[in-house]
Amino acid sequence: MRAEEVRIRMNDAGRRRTPFFFAVDFEMTEGIFLDDPAAQHELLFRVPAGSNIPKTKVPAERGTFEASPEPYEVYLSRFDVVMQGLQRGDSFLANLTLRTPLALSVPLQEVILHSDAPYCLYVPGRFACFSPERFVRIADGRISTNPMKGTIDASIPDAAQAILADPKETAEHYTVVDLLRNDLGMVAERVEVKRFRYIDTLRTNRGDILQVSSEIVGTLPEDSFSRMGDILFRMLPAGSVSGAPKRSTLELIRRAEERPRGFYTGVFGYFDGRELDSAVMIRYIEQTDGGMCFRSGGGITVMSRPEEEYDEVLKKIYLPFL
């Protein structure tokens, strides 16, 4: 389905207050839209507002999980393209991603069935996503977003204090918060940062990691339900996985990554008739003709060091259960 059709159908279903599921790819060309999504069990999803994933207490299998990351030299060549753009002033913050071949014996559907991530999506034959990051929530006349920028291994001594004090991570987080505050300002009034740089702990099969997030909120006009598609699409692609300023940064990303991202770093969400909750599609395993690939990335600024950025994107390759 074309992404534009998704936007139109979101507006219509929102006006009628009927439940729906939607997904849009990063390039905003392809989308998925389902009426009454909880009634089907082929596409599996979970957001805090609702889910169609059956509850299970069966322990997840400890199958094969072996990543084969691209060499550092390959990552460095793409990093250099981004850094040159940053130094020219094309961007202040750019999200750079990589694709890692994966030997995975656990079926993608099982990854989602056993995940405790707040946002999950399984599209048969295509991908599984177990995202910790909200895109936007719309409820009670308010819109909120929770950009996530900053990752550190929780086993590092004083990890929380270290990441909060890091100048590069601080600058990166300020930039993405400012970008998302401006994005909310295009669709809402009285936009404010409600919480700034709080820390979440994510448990994975490779140990705990800490992520730094903020919460930004605004007030929507009274006709927001009938304009739900317009509201979300105006904010796409998500600032935390693109960069600032958005337009020139997107061009920089295209030059560095050399291929479309598809649904990776796109958004998906569910509307239950009263509220909409949505996620950024990070923590993403895709099924390709050549096998499974894990997609991961991180924000690059002029203060970034390529070795550290490479290490960060590798730390994000994990399964969401122990």
Rosetta blueprint (number, residue, H / E / L):
1 M L
2 R E
3 A H
4 E H
5 E H
6 V H
7 R H
8 I H
9 R H
10 M H
11 N H
12 D H
13 A H
14 G H
15 R H
16 R H
17 R L
18 T L
19 P L
20 F E
21 F E
22 F E
23 A E
24 V E
25 D L
26 F L
27 E L
28 M L
29 T L
30 E E
31 G E
32 I E
33 F E
34 L E
35 D E
36 D L
37 P H
38 A H
39 A H
40 Q L
41 H L
42 E L
43 L L
44 L E
45 F E
46 R E
47 V E
48 P L
49 A L
50 G E
51 S E
52 N L
53 I L
54 P L
55 K L
56 T L
57 K L
58 V L
59 P L
60 A L
61 E L
62 R L
63 G L
64 T L
65 F E
66 E E
67 A E
68 S L
69 P L
70 E L
71 P L
72 Y H
73 E H
74 V H
75 Y H
76 L H
77 S H
78 R H
79 F H
80 D H
81 V H
82 V H
83 M H
84 Q H
85 G H
86 L H
87 Q H
88 R H
89 G L
90 D L
91 S L
92 F L
93 L E
94 A E
95 N E
96 L E
97 T E
98 L E
99 R E
100 T E
101 P E
102 L E
103 A E
104 L E
105 S L
106 V L
107 P L
108 L H
109 Q H
110 E H
111 V H
112 I H
113 L H
114 H L
115 S L
116 D L
117 A L
118 P L
119 Y E
120 C E
121 L E
122 Y E
123 V E
124 P L
125 G L
126 R L
127 F E
128 A E
129 C E
130 F E
131 S E
132 P L
133 E L
134 R E
135 F E
136 V E
137 R E
138 I E
139 A E
140 D L
141 G L
142 R E
143 I E
144 S E
145 T E
146 N L
147 P L
148 M E
149 K E
150 G E
151 T E
152 I E
153 D E
154 A L
155 S L
156 I L
157 P L
158 D L
159 A H
160 A H
161 Q H
162 A H
163 I H
164 L H
165 A H
166 D L
167 P H
168 K H
169 E H
170 T H
171 A H
172 E H
173 H H
174 Y H
175 T H
176 V H
177 V H
178 D H
179 L H
180 L H
181 R H
182 N H
183 D H
184 L H
185 G H
186 M L
187 V L
188 A L
189 E E
190 R E
191 V E
192 E E
193 V E
194 K E
195 R E
196 F E
197 R E
198 Y E
199 I E
200 D E
201 T E
202 L E
203 R L
204 T L
205 N L
206 R L
207 G L
208 D L
209 I E
210 L E
211 Q E
212 V E
213 S E
214 S E
215 E E
216 I E
217 V E
218 G E
219 T E
220 L L
221 P L
222 E L
223 D L
224 S L
225 F H
226 S H
227 R H
228 M H
229 G H
230 D H
231 I H
232 L H
233 F H
234 R H
235 M L
236 L L
237 P L
238 A L
239 G H
240 S H
241 V H
242 S L
243 G E
244 A E
245 P L
246 K H
247 R H
248 S H
249 T H
250 L H
251 E H
252 L H
253 I H
254 R H
255 R H
256 A H
257 E H
258 E L
259 R L
260 P L
261 R L
262 G L
263 F L
264 Y L
265 T L
266 G L
267 V E
268 F E
269 G E
270 Y E
271 F E
272 D L
273 G L
274 R L
275 E L
276 L E
277 D E
278 S E
279 A E
280 V E
281 M L
282 I L
283 R L
284 Y E
285 I E
286 E E
287 Q E
288 T E
289 D L
290 G L
291 G E
292 M E
293 C E
294 F E
295 R E
296 S E
297 G E
298 G E
299 G E
300 I E
301 T L
302 V L
303 M L
304 S L
305 R L
306 P H
307 E H
308 E H
309 E H
310 Y H
311 D H
312 E H
313 V H
314 L H
315 K H
316 K L
317 I L
318 Y L
319 L L
320 P L
321 F L
322 L L
